[in-house]
Amino acid sequence: MNRRLLSVPLACLLAVFLGAAGTTLTTMYFPPSDSGSPLDQVMRGQFAAILAETREPVLHMQPGITYAVRVTAYTVRGAVSFLRIERKSDGVVLSTFKRYGFSDLGVPIQRSVVERNLPAAALVRLSEEIQRQGFFSLGSSGILATVDVPVCLIEVYDGRAYHSVFRSGCPRDMAFGLVAARAAEIAGVDYFAD
């Protein structure tokens, strides 16, 4: 009986610790200045867990990176893809596209990786699209991921400021989607191809 009384507080302590760790992971990937509504926080926590589990870098804290864009497309059915376009301090522009599936136990399984150097003009086109669409003033849609509809996250770090926005359905006909479409066009990838 004494053991049972000790196990309940220990379980509560573990839950508090894991909750604090999740908050730290979220604030690491998404700075507090980018927090949004409570529902936005839940979604950012979910994306932070996916980014960490797949060993994606913290976009705004990479040494030697002067500009970076990442588009993440996630489906609850078990697929996630990342497109990261970065300009390094030496001027090299690199795109990295990764696609993952998940095992029955939720462990990410990398299916493909495509890396290629891009011309500097490609990043200029992307950054112009980001400015034209007013990306840094966009807000998130405030929804949860569902089984049938993918959720997309776009993050931009321009060397000074960081901003992230997510949308359900990854719409391609509005400011958010136009930024994602331009990134995919520049890198020559399709987020939802099998």
N, C-alpha and C positions, 0 to 999 in steps of 0.2 A: 504494500500500500504506500509506503514511503517513496518507493521508486516511481510510482505513478505520479505522485505529487511533484517530484523533481522533473519528470519528463515533460510535463505541460509547460512550466516556465522556460525550460530549455528550448522547446519548440517555438514558444513566443519570441524568445531571444533570437533564435535562428531566423524567424520570419522578419523581425525588425532589421537584422543585419543584412539579409538578402534585399529587403526593400531599400535600405540605404545604399547598397552596392548598385542596385538598378538606377537609383537617382544619380549616383556619381557617374555611371556609364552614360546616362542620358545627357547630363551636363557636360561630359567630356566631348561627345559628338555634337551636341547642340548647346551652344553657350546660353546662359540664362537670358541674355538680351534677345534671344530668338525663341522665347518660350511659348507665347500664345495662350489659348484657352486650356482648361483642364483636359478636354478631349484631345486637343493638340498634343498635350504632354503625354497622354496615353499612347498616341500614335508615334510620337518621337521616341518613346521608350521602346516600343516594338521595333522600330527601325534601328535604334541604337543596338539592340540585342542582335539583330540580323547582321548589321555591319561588323560588330565585334566577332560574332561567331564565324564569319567568313573572312576575317582578318583584313577588312578594308581599313585604310588609314583614316585618321581624324583629319578631315579635309582642311580645316583652318589652322592646323598645327604641324604641318609637314615641313621639315627644314628644307630649304633650297627650292621651294615651290612659290612662285610669285603670282600665279593665277590658276584656279582650279574649278572645274564644274563636274558634278557627278549626278547622273540620272539613275535612279534605282526603280526598277519595276518589280513588284512583288505580288504574287497570287497566293492566297491561303491554301490552294490545292497543292502547293509544294514546289514552286519555281521562283527563282529570283535572278534578275540580271542586273549588272552594274556596268555603266559606261562612265569612265573617268577620263577627262581631258585635262591635262596639266601643262603649264609652262614652267620650266625649271629656270633657275637663276642664270644659267648659261645660255638661255634662249631656246633650248630644245623643247618642242611641243610633242607630247606623247599621248596617244589614246590607248586605253586599256579597256577591253570589253570582256567581262566574265559572266558565265551562265552557270547557275547551280540548280540542282534538284535536292530533295531531302529524302533521307531514308525513312522507314516506318517509325523510327525512334526520334526523328527530327534532326538528325545529324546532317549537315550540309555536305553534298557530294558535288565536287566541281566537275562540270561536263565539258566546258571549253574555256579557253583564254585566247584572245587575239590582241596582240600589242603591235602598234605601228607608229612610226614617226609621222607627224603631220607638218605641212608647211605653216609658217607663222601666219600667213594670210587666212588660213582656215580658222585659227583662234580669233583673229580680228573679226571675221564674219560672225562667229558665235557671240563674242562680247558685244558686238553691235546689235545683234538680235536681243540679247539680254537687256541692253539699254533701251532699245526701241519698245520692248514689251513692258518696261517698267518693273522688271522682276523684283527689285529690292523693295518695292511697295506692295507686292502681292501678299495676300494672306492665304492660309490653308483653308481647306473646305470643311473641316470639323466633322469628319466621318470616321467610322471604323472599317477595317478591312473585312470583306465578306468572302464567302467561298466562290461566288460567281464573278465578282468584279475585281480586277486588279487595282492596286493602289500604286501610284508613282510618287516618288520623292525627287525633287531637284534641289541641289545644294550649289551655291556659288560662293567662292571666296575670291575677291578681287585684289588681294594683297593687303587690304586695309579692313574691309568689312566682310562679314559672313551672313548669309541669309538662306533659309530653307523653306520650301513650300511643298505640300503634298496634296494630291487630288485623287479622288476615286474615279476609276474608269480610264485614267490617263488620257483625258480629252485632247484631241489634236487640233481642235478648231478655235482655240482661245489662246490668250497670251502664254499660259503655262505650257500648253501643247506645242505652240510654235517654237518655244525655246528647246523643248525635248526633241522635236522633229529636226531642228537645225543641228543639234548635237549629233543625232543619229545619222543625218545626211553627211555631215563632215567626216564622221568616223566610218561610214559605210556599213552600219549595223542595223538590225531590226530587233527590237526588244522582245517581241512576242513570237518570233519564228521558232519552230521546234528543232 
